[in-house]
Amino acid sequence: MRSFPHGPELAYTALNAPGAGLRPNSVISGLDQNFPPDTVELQLADPDQARREIESRRADILALFAQRRALLVESCGDEIAAQWDKVEEALCLSLCRLALRHGRFGRDFHHYHNESHALELLDRRIGRMMAELGVNSLRGEDWIALSLFASCHDLRQRESLDTGHPIGSNEAASIAETHRILDRCEFDRQRDHDLYLALEIMIAGSTFDARPAPIDRKRYNTAEVIHTGGPLAPHLEREVEKINPSWRQEPSLRRALDLALIASDLDTANVGESFVDLCDSAARLAGEREMRSGRSLDHVESGAPMLSFLSSGQERYFFELHRFCSELGARVYAPGKAANAEKVRELSRLLRERFSTQSAASFTGTDVLDAQRELAWQLL
């Protein structure tokens, strides 16, 4: 990690020796200055307004909140009940903003990075982890942090500032907004320091390193390209060690780093879900990639890129780039990944075979998506 003149600096000032005074508000300095509120954040500042929007459009989300609250209170006690109202406010605000920016409440729809992806983490993936490992496998505060990670880690998707270090600009902007959401929902940066730190480190760790693939950095953020070196989360401890070898004097940072590993596994758990869910997530990400590239799925210019992404690109993601970072994530999702492995190889082979006799100018991205769905169901 390195500093740079016009973006946030990875100062890791939170690692100051004990007794050096109040804990700083942020591990990464310069976030608020370099990633200020955008139009959506300014227009939707009230958690109550966000809740009303969700209630009128997606009442099922509020039912999920009530179910999750009851589960956590039953297992973790009244301390969680005292925090949950603020947590639910933050969940409503983050989910509604994401839906307005890039989801079904707004006009800049992103096929993958929208409220549905946040909800698949919050509902399906965290819910599965709770069911298979037991709620008591983590502390209540840890489940809260992971829940907020689910709704906040992809808040911003169109940032172009080159941060100059491994953390992507979308992730840095999402961290800045997450901290402001916590502020607005009456969390306190000193009293709730551990939560702010955990979310900062978890969202930073969700970055993917894009060094293996040359990209136009002015057009794409590193985290938006699947051809990457994998998640940053397992490397965060090494990077922190470079900055301050005495980081272990900050106990809450150890917890944050551990949670970042679990969060990374939740974010990439599609590899271990049903084969249909895995293929669906690949199709959504492929569609978003084409949209961000300015290529229509109905035109032939998208055909070859979609075929590459959904065949060899998925093989590379699944077998080379994805890795489980936490023991808990592997326990829940590794068996599913093993079950999907041969199907991923076979689907890639069948897709290439399907279009092998056609010129690149004869099929569209939509043709590839239709073939992927058809072949995926045949492999079940």
Backbone hydrogen bonds, N-H to C=O, Kabsch-Sander energy under -0.5 kcal/mol:
donor,donor_aa,acceptor,acceptor_aa,energy
9,E,29,S,-1.1
11,A,9,E,-2.1
12,Y,27,V,-1.3
13,T,27,V,-0.7
15,L,12,Y,-1.7
16,N,13,T,-1.6
20,A,17,A,-1.4
29,S,9,E,-1.8
29,S,27,V,-0.6
31,L,28,I,-0.7
34,N,30,G,-2.0
35,F,31,L,-2.4
42,L,38,D,-2.1
43,Q,39,T,-2.4
44,L,40,V,-2.4
45,A,43,Q,-0.6
50,A,46,D,-2.0
51,R,47,P,-2.4
52,R,48,D,-2.2
53,E,49,Q,-2.2
54,I,50,A,-2.3
55,E,51,R,-2.8
56,S,52,R,-2.0
57,R,53,E,-1.5
58,R,54,I,-3.4
61,I,58,R,-1.9
62,L,58,R,-0.6
63,A,59,A,-1.4
64,L,60,D,-1.9
65,F,61,I,-2.1
66,A,62,L,-2.1
67,Q,63,A,-2.2
68,R,64,L,-2.7
69,R,65,F,-2.7
70,A,66,A,-2.2
71,L,67,Q,-2.0
72,L,68,R,-2.4
73,V,69,R,-2.8
74,E,70,A,-2.2
75,S,71,L,-1.7
76,C,72,L,-3.4
77,G,73,V,-1.9
80,I,77,G,-1.1
81,A,77,G,-0.9
82,A,78,D,-2.0
83,Q,79,E,-1.0
84,W,80,I,-2.0
85,D,81,A,-0.7
86,K,83,Q,-0.7
87,V,83,Q,-2.0
88,E,84,W,-3.4
89,E,85,D,-1.8
90,A,86,K,-2.2
91,L,87,V,-2.5
92,C,88,E,-2.6
93,L,89,E,-2.5
94,S,90,A,-2.4
95,L,91,L,-2.5
96,C,92,C,-2.4
97,R,93,L,-2.0
98,L,94,S,-2.2
99,A,95,L,-2.3
100,L,96,C,-2.1
101,R,97,R,-2.6
102,H,98,L,-2.6
103,G,98,L,-0.5
103,G,99,A,-1.0
105,F,99,A,-1.6
106,G,99,A,-1.0
106,G,103,G,-1.0
107,R,100,L,-0.5
110,H,102,H,-2.7
114,N,112,Y,-2.1
117,H,114,N,-0.7
118,A,114,N,-1.5
119,L,115,E,-2.3
120,E,116,S,-2.1
121,L,117,H,-1.5
122,L,118,A,-2.6
123,D,119,L,-3.3
124,R,119,L,-0.7
125,R,120,E,-2.6
126,I,121,L,-2.6
127,G,123,D,-1.3
128,R,124,R,-1.9
129,M,125,R,-2.2
130,M,126,I,-2.6
131,A,127,G,-2.2
132,E,128,R,-2.7
133,L,129,M,-2.4
134,G,130,M,-1.7
137,S,134,G,-1.9
138,L,135,V,-1.3
143,W,139,R,-1.9
144,I,140,G,-2.1
145,A,141,E,-2.1
146,L,142,D,-2.5
147,S,143,W,-2.3
148,L,144,I,-2.4
149,F,145,A,-2.2
150,A,146,L,-2.1
151,S,147,S,-1.4
152,C,148,L,-1.5
153,H,149,F,-2.4
155,L,152,C,-1.6
163,T,161,L,-0.8
172,A,168,G,-2.4
173,A,169,S,-2.5
174,S,170,N,-2.3
175,I,171,E,-2.4
176,A,172,A,-2.2
177,E,173,A,-2.3
178,T,174,S,-2.6
179,H,175,I,-2.4
180,R,176,A,-1.6
181,I,177,E,-2.4
182,L,178,T,-2.5
183,D,179,H,-2.2
184,R,180,R,-2.5
185,C,181,I,-1.8
186,E,183,D,-1.7
187,F,182,L,-2.6
192,D,188,D,-2.8
193,H,190,Q,-1.4
195,L,192,D,-0.8
196,Y,192,D,-1.9
197,L,193,H,-2.7
198,A,194,D,-2.4
199,L,195,L,-2.4
200,E,196,Y,-2.2
201,I,197,L,-2.5
202,M,198,A,-2.7
203,I,199,L,-2.5
204,A,200,E,-2.0
205,G,201,I,-2.3
206,S,202,M,-0.8
206,S,203,I,-0.8
207,T,204,A,-1.5
209,D,230,G,-2.2
210,A,208,F,-0.5
213,A,210,A,-1.6
217,R,215,I,-1.1
219,R,216,D,-1.8
220,Y,216,D,-2.5
224,E,221,N,-2.3
225,V,222,T,-1.3
226,I,224,E,-0.5
228,T,226,I,-2.0
229,G,209,D,-6.0
232,L,205,G,-0.6
232,L,207,T,-2.5
233,A,205,G,-2.0
235,H,232,L,-2.4
236,L,232,L,-0.7
236,L,233,A,-1.3
239,E,235,H,-2.0
240,V,236,L,-2.8
241,E,237,E,-2.4
242,K,238,R,-1.5
243,I,239,E,-1.4
244,N,240,V,-2.8
247,W,244,N,-1.6
249,Q,246,S,-2.1
250,E,247,W,-2.1
253,L,250,E,-1.5
254,R,250,E,-1.0
255,R,251,P,-1.5
256,A,252,S,-2.0
257,L,253,L,-2.7
258,D,254,R,-2.1
259,L,255,R,-2.7
260,A,256,A,-2.1
261,L,257,L,-1.2
262,I,258,D,-1.5
263,A,259,L,-3.1
264,S,260,A,-2.2
265,D,261,L,-1.7
266,L,262,I,-2.2
267,D,263,A,-2.3
268,T,264,S,-1.6
269,A,266,L,-1.0
271,V,268,T,-1.4
272,G,269,A,-1.7
273,E,270,N,-1.2
278,L,274,S,-2.5
279,C,275,F,-2.5
280,D,276,V,-2.4
281,S,277,D,-2.5
282,A,278,L,-2.0
283,A,279,C,-2.4
284,R,280,D,-2.3
285,L,281,S,-2.3
286,A,282,A,-2.4
287,G,283,A,-2.4
288,E,284,R,-2.2
289,R,285,L,-2.3
290,E,286,A,-2.1
291,M,287,G,-2.1
292,R,288,E,-2.8
293,S,289,R,-1.3
294,G,290,E,-0.5
294,G,291,M,-1.2
295,R,290,E,-2.7
299,H,296,S,-1.7
302,S,299,H,-1.5
303,G,300,V,-1.2
304,A,300,V,-0.7
306,M,302,S,-2.1
307,L,303,G,-2.4
308,S,304,A,-2.5
309,F,305,P,-2.4
310,L,306,M,-2.6
311,S,307,L,-0.8
311,S,308,S,-0.5
313,G,308,S,-3.0
314,Q,309,F,-0.6
315,E,311,S,-2.1
316,R,312,S,-2.3
317,Y,313,G,-2.3
318,F,314,Q,-2.8
319,F,315,E,-2.9
320,E,316,R,-2.0
321,L,316,R,-2.2
322,H,317,Y,-2.6
330,A,326,S,-2.0
331,R,327,E,-2.0
332,V,328,L,-1.7
333,Y,329,G,-2.7
334,A,330,A,-2.1
337,K,333,Y,-1.9
338,A,334,A,-2.5
339,A,335,P,-1.9
340,N,336,G,-1.5
341,A,337,K,-1.2
344,V,340,N,-2.4
345,R,341,A,-1.9
346,E,342,E,-2.6
347,L,343,K,-2.8
348,S,344,V,-2.0
349,R,345,R,-2.1
350,L,346,E,-2.8
351,L,347,L,-2.5
352,R,348,S,-2.1
353,E,349,R,-2.4
354,R,350,L,-2.6
355,F,351,L,-1.6
356,S,353,E,-0.9
358,Q,355,F,-1.4
362,S,359,S,-2.1
363,F,360,A,-0.5
365,G,297,L,-0.5
365,G,299,H,-0.9
366,T,297,L,-2.5
368,V,364,T,-1.6
369,L,365,G,-2.5
370,D,366,T,-2.7
371,A,367,D,-2.1
372,Q,368,V,-2.7
373,R,369,L,-2.3
374,E,370,D,-2.2
375,L,371,A,-2.8
376,A,372,Q,-2.4
377,W,373,R,-1.9
378,Q,374,E,-1.4
379,L,375,L,-1.2
379,L,376,A,-0.6
380,L,377,W,-1.0
